[in-house]
Amino acid sequence: MRVLVNGVRLFFDVDGAALVPDGPALRRKPTLIVLHGGPGADHSTLKPWFARFADIAQVIWLDHRANGRSDDGPPEAETLARWGDDVAGFCAALEIEHPIIYGLSFGGFVAQSAATRHPDLPARLILASTACRSVFERKYDAFEAMGGPESRRAAERFWGGAIEDDPTVVDDWDRHCRPYYNTRPQDPDGRTRMVRRAATEARFFKAGGERWRMDFRDDLARVRCPTLVLAGDRDPVTPLADAEEIAASLPPNLLRYEVVAGAGHGPHRDRPAETERILRSFILEPHS
């Protein structure tokens, strides 16, 4: 399905009803909006696992503009500010009030943008395996520790700005860095199902691109909803120091900080039972 938001058609899919019969009335379940990583990817790698929450929430997967099955729009609109505004515009178009916003990796950047530009939008915020700014040296060190000098070189090329001009950069990244994302084998068909938009990825990661400039540390003080910061202690993409920096920037009375031991990038991929327990607890936690 697609809906027109800020001049582009955004693709989304839904699992579960918002209104469910409950005796003589219809009871409204919370809406959980799942924002995928990337950029240039889609929601498909998250769909198999997050569908389990349809018993307690209406789950909505959204492809960001210029990602997956959504429209491109002008390249100059591929900014975190616009991506965050798109989440707010999407909710307005579908009359979704106060959703729970889950952002993984790049989706966590977008979630931070939405929650800080539109503080009254989310009822709850989940920032998983993400960062509030770019400290590349942390990543280089983490990949070198896991995969040796080749992994470090591939990471330095990927984040060092060569991605836009050299197609071998992504190939080297996939070969020397991606195997260390997680601590358990992943679905081999997951990336085959994905609609990957290489040009969007290249524009975001190019030298001087927004991935270099982003910094939400001061903005996070504007968050007004309970926020779960979720991280794996074996994540080289967004190392634990990234999660700690987010936690330190949020209002402490709204923060819940959870580290999943033995998990890499996307804790649900490596420690599904523990991650599900944490997420269910946070989603169902009574409002204050």
C-alpha positions in Angstrom: 0.0 0.0 0.0 1.1 3.6 -0.6 0.0 6.9 0.8 0.9 10.4 -0.3 3.1 12.2 2.3 5.0 15.4 1.7 4.8 15.1 -2.1 5.9 11.4 -2.4 4.1 8.1 -2.1 5.4 6.1 0.8 5.0 2.3 0.9 3.7 0.7 4.1 2.3 -2.6 5.2 0.2 -3.5 8.3 -0.1 -6.6 10.5 -3.0 -6.6 13.0 -6.1 -4.5 13.6 -6.1 -1.2 15.5 -9.6 -1.9 16.9 -10.4 -5.3 18.4 -13.7 -6.6 19.9 -13.6 -6.5 23.7 -17.0 -7.3 25.1 -19.5 -4.6 24.3 -16.9 -2.3 22.8 -14.0 -2.0 20.4 -10.7 -1.7 22.2 -7.9 0.3 20.5 -4.4 -1.4 20.5 -1.3 0.8 20.4 0.3 1.3 16.9 3.9 0.2 16.6 5.6 1.8 13.6 8.8 -0.1 12.6 11.5 2.0 10.9 14.0 0.0 9.0 17.8 0.5 8.7 19.8 1.5 5.7 19.4 3.9 4.1 18.6 2.4 0.7 17.1 -0.8 2.3 13.5 -1.7 3.1 11.3 -3.2 5.8 11.4 -6.8 4.6 14.2 -8.0 6.9 12.3 -6.9 9.9 8.9 -8.3 8.9 9.4 -12.0 9.9 10.3 -11.2 13.5 8.3 -8.1 14.4 5.0 -9.6 13.2 4.9 -11.4 16.6 3.8 -8.2 18.3 0.5 -8.0 16.4 -1.2 -9.6 19.4 -0.5 -6.5 21.5 -0.2 -3.8 18.9 -1.0 -2.9 15.3 2.3 -3.3 13.6 3.1 -1.0 10.7 6.2 -1.2 8.5 7.1 1.9 6.6 9.7 2.3 3.8 11.4 5.7 4.0 11.3 7.9 0.9 13.9 6.8 -1.6 14.1 3.5 0.1 12.5 0.1 -0.7 9.2 0.5 -2.5 8.6 4.1 -1.7 8.9 7.0 -4.2 12.2 8.9 -4.6 11.3 12.5 -4.5 14.1 15.0 -5.2 17.6 13.9 -3.9 17.9 17.2 -2.0 15.0 16.1 0.2 16.8 13.0 1.4 17.6 14.5 4.7 17.0 13.3 8.3 14.8 16.3 8.8 12.6 15.4 5.9 12.6 11.7 6.8 11.5 12.6 10.3 8.8 14.9 9.0 7.6 12.1 6.7 6.9 9.9 9.8 4.8 12.7 11.2 3.1 13.3 7.9 2.4 9.6 7.5 0.8 9.5 10.9 -1.3 12.5 10.0 -2.4 11.0 6.7 -3.6 7.8 8.3 -4.9 9.4 11.5 -2.5 7.5 13.7 -2.3 9.2 17.1 0.7 8.8 19.4 2.3 5.7 18.0 5.1 3.7 19.5 8.1 4.4 17.1 10.8 1.8 16.8 13.9 2.7 14.9 16.7 0.3 14.1 20.1 1.6 13.0 19.4 4.2 10.3 15.8 3.9 11.3 16.9 5.1 14.7 18.3 8.2 13.1 14.9 8.9 11.6 13.1 8.1 14.8 15.3 10.6 16.7 14.5 13.2 14.0 10.7 12.5 14.3 10.7 12.6 18.1 12.8 15.7 18.4 11.1 17.7 15.6 7.6 16.5 16.6 7.9 15.9 20.4 4.2 15.3 20.9 4.0 12.6 18.2 5.2 9.4 19.8 3.7 7.8 22.9 6.9 5.8 23.3 10.2 5.7 21.4 12.5 2.7 20.9 16.1 3.4 19.6 17.7 0.1 18.8 21.3 -0.4 17.6 21.7 3.2 16.6 23.7 6.4 17.3 23.0 10.1 17.8 26.2 11.2 16.0 28.9 9.7 13.9 32.2 8.7 15.6 33.7 6.5 12.9 36.8 5.5 14.8 34.6 3.5 17.2 33.4 1.4 14.2 36.9 1.0 12.7 38.3 -0.3 16.0 35.3 -2.6 16.5 35.6 -4.2 13.0 39.3 -4.5 13.3 38.9 -6.3 16.6 36.5 -8.8 15.0 37.8 -9.2 11.5 41.3 -7.9 11.4 43.0 -5.3 9.2 40.9 -6.2 6.1 37.6 -5.4 8.0 39.0 -2.1 9.2 40.1 -1.1 5.7 36.7 -2.0 4.3 35.0 0.0 7.0 37.3 3.0 6.4 36.5 2.9 2.7 32.7 2.6 3.3 32.5 5.5 5.8 35.5 7.4 4.5 33.6 8.9 1.6 34.6 6.7 -1.4 31.2 4.9 -1.7 29.7 7.3 -4.2 32.5 7.0 -6.8 33.6 3.4 -6.4 31.2 0.5 -6.6 33.7 -2.0 -5.1 33.3 -0.2 -1.7 30.0 -1.8 -1.0 31.2 -5.2 -2.3 34.2 -5.0 0.1 31.9 -3.9 2.9 29.5 -6.9 2.3 32.5 -9.3 2.2 34.7 -8.1 5.0 32.3 -6.3 7.5 28.8 -7.6 7.1 29.7 -11.1 8.4 30.5 -9.5 11.8 27.1 -7.7 12.2 25.7 -10.5 14.2 26.8 -13.4 16.4 24.4 -16.0 15.0 23.9 -17.0 11.3 21.1 -15.0 9.7 18.4 -15.9 7.2 20.3 -16.3 3.9 17.2 -15.2 1.9 16.7 -12.0 3.9 18.9 -9.7 1.8 17.6 -11.4 -1.4 14.1 -10.3 -0.6 15.2 -6.7 0.0 14.7 -3.9 -2.4 18.1 -2.1 -2.1 18.5 1.5 -3.4 22.2 1.9 -3.9 22.0 5.6 -4.9 20.3 6.6 -1.7 22.8 4.7 0.3 25.7 6.4 -1.6 24.3 9.9 -1.2 23.9 9.5 2.6 27.4 8.0 3.2 29.4 10.1 0.7 32.1 12.4 2.0 30.5 15.4 3.7 27.1 13.7 3.5 24.6 13.9 6.3 25.9 10.8 8.0 29.0 12.9 8.7 27.1 15.9 10.0 24.3 14.4 12.1 24.3 15.1 15.8 21.2 14.7 17.9 22.9 15.1 21.3 21.4 18.5 22.1 18.1 17.7 20.4 17.4 14.6 22.4 16.6 16.8 25.5 13.4 17.7 23.7 12.0 14.1 23.8 8.9 14.0 25.9 8.0 10.3 25.9 9.3 7.2 27.6 12.3 6.0 25.6 14.0 2.6 25.4 17.6 2.5 24.3 18.4 -1.0 23.2 21.8 -2.2 22.3 23.9 -5.4 21.8 27.3 -5.6 23.4 28.8 -7.3 20.3 27.7 -4.7 17.8 30.5 -3.3 15.7 28.2 -1.1 13.5 26.9 1.0 16.4 29.2 0.1 19.3 28.0 0.3 22.9 29.5 3.7 23.3 27.0 5.0 20.7 24.1 3.7 22.9 25.6 5.2 26.0 25.9 8.5 24.3 22.2 8.5 23.4 21.2 7.5 26.9 23.3 10.3 28.4 21.5 12.8 26.1 18.0 11.9 26.9 15.9 13.2 29.9 16.9 10.7 32.6 13.3 10.4 33.9 12.2 9.1 30.5 15.0 6.7 29.9 15.1 2.9 30.0 18.5 1.5 28.9 18.9 -2.2 28.1 22.0 -4.0 26.8 21.6 -7.5 25.4 24.6 -9.6 26.1 26.0 -11.6 23.2 24.0 -9.7 20.6 25.2 -7.8 17.6 23.5 -5.3 15.3 19.8 -5.7 15.9 19.6 -7.6 19.2 16.5 -9.5 18.1 18.6 -11.3 15.5 20.9 -12.9 18.0 18.9 -13.0 21.3 15.3 -13.2 20.1 13.7 -14.4 23.4 15.4 -11.8 25.6 14.8 -9.0 23.1 11.1 -9.9 22.9 10.8 -9.9 26.6 12.3 -6.4 26.8 10.1 -5.0 24.0 6.9 -6.6 25.3 7.6 -5.2 28.7 8.2 -1.7 27.3 5.2 -1.7 25.0 2.8 -2.9 27.7 4.2 -0.7 30.5 1.4 1.4 31.9 1.5 5.1 31.0 2.4 7.4 33.8 
